[in-house]
Amino acid sequence: MRTSAAARPTPKRDVRSFVPQIVVFVLVVGLVGAMAIEPTRQLIEQRERIDEMASEAARIEALNAKLDRRIDRLKDPDFIEQRARAQVGLIRPGETTFVVMPPAKKARRDEPRKSAPPAPEPGTLESFLRFVGLSS
């Protein structure tokens, strides 16, 4: 007589029989967690570095755009003429130039010196206190 598998009684397992499996599971999860710390830290550092490089690239692009505008300006003949007139003092043939000279040292010494600014008028409260005799 054979008994079927469903009819067989299953042996009762107690919690102590699962302790080694639980310990192994906790160790494996801890090991996986410990192994994930360094790559996560590196990922965060790389993202910060990417953000810094992106801001640096934006700054450089703005500087390049500014320099491109300056190059375009320097190719303009009117701008070149304006700079030559202002910085070097160049003139076109037939133009009359005037040079304004500062006054001589003697003339500057003869100028009257500026006096100190007048003292400010007393305010309402100060005038009242002086009128009452509480202030000098």
Beta strands, then each sheet from edge to edge (+ up, - down):
end
